[in-house]
Amino acid sequence: MRIVIAGGHGQIALRLERLLAGRGDEVAGIIRKAEQGDDLREAGAEPVLLDLESASVEEVAECMRGADAAVFAAGAGPGSGSTRKDTVDRGAAVLFADAAVRAGVRRFVVVSSMGADPKHEGDEVFDVYQRAKGEADAYVRGLDALDWTILRPGMLTNDAGTGLVRLEAHTGRGPIPRDDVAAVLAELLDTPATAGLTLELVSGSAPVSVAVKSVAGN
């Protein structure tokens, strides 16, 4: 498959790029800083220089043409303020989804956040983030031209992945290594029967492939 990843230099994205390239997929990662390119090449991905906060739908669609799937893994990141939560976590996600529709890329996977909710209340930066992610998820769910799956991991850690997870519509809160999030994303890309599902993910007892198969088609 050819897979385009938004937020290609993110911690989850780099892990996913290594997994996909390692199994023979062709991977392109969208980045906004040229100096990030070497890290992507090292992971086996092709860097695509594009700023999702200022690019047009057509510019993004152009780099997605011919792809089999797209993954939105971008985020404003820790330390960013409320404004960028809106322009990246909501705005860039909407742009990337619209570009996928324009490019004819149906399979679309979103890395969201547990607790994301367009009606989330509060004015703290984290509240704005949860609202922005929720609004982006709601927008994607409204696009009939996409076979979308939304993944909402729990608290992300840099612990070594165990390959054992709990993946359900509602898991309750808990930690999850970024390694395991990437492994689940790779499996979701291979499992189109998970289209139309919003799934929460925490560490658990089921091997990744088993966990994904068990929710497929539900």
Salt bridges, closest charged atoms under 4 A:
ASP25 OD2 - ARG23 NE 2.61
GLU26 OE2 - ARG2 NH1 2.65
ASP38 OD1 - ARG41 NH2 2.97
ASP39 OD2 - HIS9 NE2 2.69
GLU46 OE1 - ARG2 NH1 3.46
GLU53 OE1 - ARG84 NH2 2.74
GLU58 OE2 - ARG65 NH2 2.34
GLU58 OE1 - ARG102 NH1 3.20
GLU62 OE1 - ARG65 NE 3.16
ASP86 OD1 - ARG90 NE 2.74
ASP127 OD1 - HIS120 NE2 2.92
ASP137 OD2 - ARG152 NH2 2.85
ASP147 OD2 - ARG106 NE 3.10
GLU168 OE2 - ARG166 NE 3.00
ASP179 OD1 - ARG15 NE 2.77
GLU187 OE2 - LYS213 NZ 3.86
ASP190 OD2 - ARG23 NH1 3.03
GLU200 OE2 - HIS170 ND1 3.95
